[in-house]
Each structure stands twice: as structure tokens, then as C-alpha cells.
Amino acid sequence: MNYGGVGLKRKNVLFFSDFGIDDFVAVIFSFFSEEINIVGIVADYGNVSREDAVRNAAYLRELTGQKNTPVFSGAVLPLTGDVPVFYPDVHGIEGLGPIIPNLENSNNMFENFDDFKELIEKYENDITIVNVGRLSSLATAFILYPALMSKVSDFYIMGGAFNVPGNVTPVAEANFYGDPYAANVVFANAPKKIHVFPLDVTMSAIITPALIDSLDAYYQKVENKVGLILKPMVDYYFNFYKETYPGISGSPMHDLFTLWAMLDGADLQYLDVPVKIITDRGEAFGQSIGEFRNVPPENKMKYRIHRIAVQFNYSNFIRTFYEIMTNNKTKPTQ
């Protein structure tokens, strides 16, 4: 979704997503941002089926006018071979809360999965893979095209729960629990440190109903059709969180946070720690373990080291989100 701001280095993104509500909000954020340029989308199973994820991606492309952004058909099930479990109580039957995409023949609007290779070759060493859903498709790319993955400049992954409870089991977060085999492939074989955004930080990336109402009033005033779909989706999402986490003040935007972290002005801290994903069946299945102890190097876990987000400036997050979402410049269609 091409739009470069003056003085800003535009960041090219290949976006792996299962296209539920927070995924959709993240891509709308990128649409308004002058700094993030989504050059391709891989639509996976996860929040919804792969078929519905492809349709939602195609609907978003039509809504924003970015009709030439390629949508690649991703994984339909995890490497575990298990039948995927979807979450209509969180994201709605169609994945977008109360919104029913009015789009015919969306299954004819996607490219074959391995065609994404052309994008990485085109933007060699100037493209970031952002994965905000299950890691099945990304793991497949690591298995099939390991040399190609070394041409990716950065990897940003939303997933895991290191020092907080999980959201699917007491210890496991949904993206890693949905396919820990895939997560293990990615973390063990990445050619560079992965930037990881676990529930430890994303559960605090709260967008309040008051902020959503303010944005909705703005979008009504300027008649911005892209912005106007925000409120019904996020209101639906918040209703789930109110029931599941009583007292929560708004909707945690896990996937939005992951794109926000790419911005030059994002204020957050990381720790470089060894990471392991539990793949053994049992109560710890899908758990992400990080070596955060202050112990001598020889006593640390002997696993690949990755960059885990541990803290962020909430005021910076909210201010940047609002400023970008009220950027009423129109991006040119590709």
C-alpha cells in the first residue's frame, strides 16, 4: 500500500495474517501511515479459516483502493496436523465482528503461496516480514526457501507469553499454541534475531472506547469510509474482552502494536534472551520460555537468542496511533 512521507524511510512489509479484527485494524493503521508500506499479504487460517482470511484480505484491499497489493494464499492447517479451532466469540463468524464482507469470487483474487518469493527478491534486504497469526506459512517458507529468508531485513512476530499467563491455556498464547511446531521451526532457523511481541506487552496496548468514539466522530465528519469500519469492529472486540477480563479498560490491539513497533518514533525496550517453544503434548504445549535470569552465560539455556519486547511507552503508543489514524491524506492506488 504505497505511500511515502517526506523525511521518513518507508518500510516495506510482507504481512502474514489470519485477518480477525485486530489484524484488520493493524492494516488500516498501515493504510493511514506514511511510514509503513505493505507490499504483500499472506492470508492464513487462525482467527478464521484460510478461505475467510483470503476473502477478508481481498475485502480490505477493495475498501482501501489498494487493489494491486498481492494477496497470497497461506496455510489451511498447522504443521501439527490438528484441525484448526476458530474463535467467533472473539472476532465474529466472518472475522470482522458485525461486518459481513460483500465480496464475490474472492477465491479468485489470490496468488499461489510461493509467488511471494518475487517480492522478497524485488525488495532484497529492504523488506520486513511481519507475522501476526499462526506461524505455519512462515515456517513453510523457512523449510522450502531457507536462502531466500536470509534476504529479509527483519522479522517481527506477535506471539508468546513469557512472564504472564497465556490466553488459550494458563501458559500458552494463541499463535504459538495453534502451531508450536511451526513456531519452533521459525525460532530455531531464523537467519537473524526475531523481534517478538508477546502478551507481556500487547495486553497493555489498550485502545479505549472513548478513543474509538473520538476517531469515529472524526471519520464521520471527513466522510472517510475506511475509518468508519473501525468502531463496529472494535466495539464487538471490546465486548469479548469485557466478559473475559472484567475491569479491562479497552481492547488490547496485539497486531496493531506489532506494526507500531516498526515506526522510527516507537518507544519500547527489548531484551535479547534465549527462547524455546514447547512442542511436547501436555499442559505446557505451545508455551514460550525465555531465559530472563541474571545468571552467567554458561548457565543460560542453550537456545537461539531473540529480541523480546518487554516494556513500552503507552503515551507514545496512543499519541502516535491517534495522529496516524487522523491523517486524512489519501494514499494513491497502486
VODOZA-500819 format. One record per residue (C-alpha): x, y, z; residue in one letter. Coordinates in steps of 0.02 Angstrom, whole numbers, padded with zeros to 5 digits, always signed. Layout:
<atoms>
XYZA ...
</atoms>
This chain:
<atoms>
+00000+00000+00000M +00112+00134-00067N +00129+00299+00020Y +00293+00377+00071G +00304+00528+00185G +00435+00662+00163V +00584+00631+00276G +00525+00459+00329L +00605+00297+00274K +00465+00193+00207R +00467+00015+00275K +00414-00121+00153N +00313-00258+00238V +00258-00432+00188L +00113-00459+00308F +00066-00635+00367F -00107-00627+00446S -00261-00729+00493D -00371-00575+00473F -00475-00557+00626G -00522-00388+00700I -00354-00333+00771D -00267-00387+00610D -00389-00280+00511F -00358-00130+00625V -00171-00153+00603A -00182-00146+00413V -00298+00006+00420I -00164+00087+00530F -00035+00049+00395S -00152+00124+00265F -00151+00291+00357F +00035+00281+00400S +00162+00367+00289E +00299+00253+00355E +00230+00076+00328I +00212+00008+00153N +00126-00162+00143I +00187-00237-00019V +00103-00406+00000G -00012-00507+00113I -00009-00693+00156V -00182-00743+00218A -00183-00892+00338D -00302-00994+00443Y -00308-00942+00626G -00441-00823+00689N -00545-00884+00541V -00522-01013+00404S -00394-00984+00267R -00537-00958+00144E -00615-00822+00253D -00445-00742+00285A -00415-00729+00097V -00587-00652+00075R -00559-00527+00216N -00391-00477+00143A -00472-00453-00028A -00611-00351+00052Y -00485-00239+00139L -00394-00215-00025R -00555-00161-00110E -00605-00048+00034L -00439+00046+00035T -00421+00052-00154G -00255-00040-00146Q -00313-00166-00275K -00140-00211-00338N -00071-00268-00170T -00048-00455-00196P -00136-00575-00078V -00054-00746-00064F -00148-00899-00006S -00065-00965+00152G -00083-01118+00261A -00250-01204+00288V -00196-01302+00442L -00049-01315+00563P +00106-01423+00546L +00040-01524+00692T -00095-01592+00576G -00230-01543+00701D -00396-01473+00641V -00390-01285+00673P -00503-01208+00805V -00578-01039+00760F -00638-00902+00879Y -00804-00825+00825P -00836-00763+01003D -00682-00652+00986V -00688-00600+00803H -00862-00644+00742G -00916-00777+00618I -00836-00686+00472E -00685-00624+00571G -00735-00441+00567L -00862-00431+00708G -01031-00374+00641P -00963-00330+00469I -01007-00451+00329I -00889-00425+00182P -00988-00402+00022N -00866-00477-00099L -00895-00606-00234E -00767-00728-00304N -00634-00682-00177S -00557-00854-00202N -00503-00794-00374N -00413-00643-00300M -00259-00726-00227F -00089-00783-00289E -00006-00950-00258N +00092-00954-00096F +00266-00975-00171D +00243-00822-00282D +00288-00715-00130F +00469-00757-00173K +00463-00624-00309E +00427-00489-00180L +00575-00536-00072I +00688-00538-00224E +00619-00369-00278K +00646-00289-00106Y +00802-00387-00060E +00871-00331+00109N +00737-00196+00116D +00584-00294+00169I +00518-00345+00340T +00409-00497+00370I +00275-00460+00500V +00182-00614+00562N +00032-00584+00675V -00054-00752+00661G -00004-00935+00670R +00171-00967+00603L +00127-01113+00488S +00153-01020+00324S +00312-00933+00383L +00384-01099+00443A +00344-01173+00272T +00442-01031+00192A +00590-01069+00307F +00583-01253+00259I +00564-01227+00072L +00668-01070+00044Y +00800-01051+00181P +00918-00949+00071A +00778-00830+00024L +00740-00795+00207M +00916-00726+00229S +00866-00585+00109K +00732-00524+00230V +00793-00373+00329S +00692-00406+00488D +00562-00521+00563F +00425-00452+00678Y +00316-00584+00761I +00167-00564+00875M +00157-00713+00990G +00203-00797+01152G +00179-00764+01336A +00342-00765+01433F +00312-00691+01606N +00122-00676+01601V -00020-00802+01585P -00069-00868+01415G -00235-00830+01332N -00276-01007+01272V -00201-01108+01414T -00126-01049+01579P +00045-01041+01494V +00017-01030+01305A -00030-00888+01188E -00145-00924+01039A -00023-00902+00894N +00110-01016+00969F -00017-01139+01040Y -00103-01152+00870G +00057-01220+00792D +00205-01237+00909P +00293-01349+00782Y +00294-01203+00660A +00349-01080+00795A +00492-01195+00839N +00548-01206+00657V +00549-01016+00640V +00638-00978+00804F +00768-01114+00779A +00809-01068+00599N +00790-00880+00582A +00944-00804+00500P +00941-00658+00623K +00863-00611+00789K +00674-00603+00782I +00582-00456+00860H +00449-00540+00967V +00293-00454+01036F +00216-00566+01169P +00062-00544+01278L +00182-00470+01407D +00170-00306+01311V +00024-00323+01190T -00106-00349+01326M -00064-00172+01383S -00084-00097+01209A -00260-00041+01255I -00369+00063+01140I -00512+00135+01243T -00694+00153+01186P -00678+00342+01210A -00534+00348+01087L -00630+00243+00962I -00782+00357+00981D -00672+00509+00951S -00599+00432+00793L -00772+00382+00732D -00835+00560+00753A -00686+00620+00653Y -00715+00493+00514Y -00899+00541+00503Q -00850+00724+00489K -00725+00695+00348V -00828+00552+00272E -00685+00429+00273N -00757+00259+00227K -00602+00163+00280V -00603+00238+00454G -00790+00214+00477L -00775+00025+00487I -00663+00040+00640L -00794+00071+00776K -00914-00075+00741P -00768-00198+00736M -00679-00135+00891V -00842-00120+00990D -00876-00304+00953Y -00698-00349+01004Y -00712-00250+01166F -00872-00342+01214N -00773-00504+01213F -00635-00431+01319Y -00756-00356+01446K -00831-00528+01477E -00665-00620+01479T -00561-00492+01576Y -00681-00399+01692P -00622-00223+01728G -00517-00206+01570I -00525-00026+01506S -00520-00059+01320G -00467-00176+01181S -00288-00242+01176P -00228-00219+00996M -00094-00353+00984H -00067-00343+00796D -00077-00154+00786L +00058-00146+00920F +00173-00254+00813T +00161-00133+00666L +00176+00019+00781W +00340-00053+00846A +00414-00035+00672M +00397+00154+00672L +00553+00260+00696D +00471+00351+00841G +00407+00197+00933A +00469+00197+01113D +00494+00020+01179L +00627-00089+01257Q +00688-00262+01213Y +00791-00397+01299L +00896-00518+01199D +00866-00689+01276V +00872-00873+01228P +00699-00934+01176V +00621-01107+01173K +00447-01159+01116I +00374-01315+01198I +00313-01440+01068T +00283-01589+01182D +00099-01633+01203R +00037-01594+01377G -00004-01448+01489E +00145-01346+01427A +00106-01370+01242F +00140-01207+01149G +00223-01122+01298Q +00360-00995+01257S +00507-00994+01377I +00637-00856+01386G +00797-00854+01487E +00775-00691+01582F +00879-00742+01733R +01033-00642+01778N +01150-00791+01777V +01322-00822+01700P +01316-00858+01513P +01371-01038+01539E +01217-01067+01647N +01091-00996+01524K +00981-01105+01415M +01071-01157+01256K +00943-01095+01131Y +00939-00965+00993R +00936-00786+01058I +00796-00672+01002H +00739-00496+01043R +00588-00494+01159I +00487-00335+01187A +00469-00311+01374V +00412-00131+01401Q +00342+00016+01304F +00288+00196+01322N +00098+00188+01321Y +00077+00376+01298S +00188+00368+01144N +00087+00222+01077F -00081+00308+01099I -00023+00477+01035R +00056+00402+00880T -00096+00292+00846F -00216+00440+00854Y -00106+00554+00750E -00085+00424+00613I -00267+00371+00614M -00320+00553+00588T -00202+00576+00443N -00334+00608+00311N -00215+00608+00164K -00272+00488+00031T -00149+00356-00022K -00138+00334-00209P -00198+00170-00279T -00062+00060-00348Q 
</atoms>
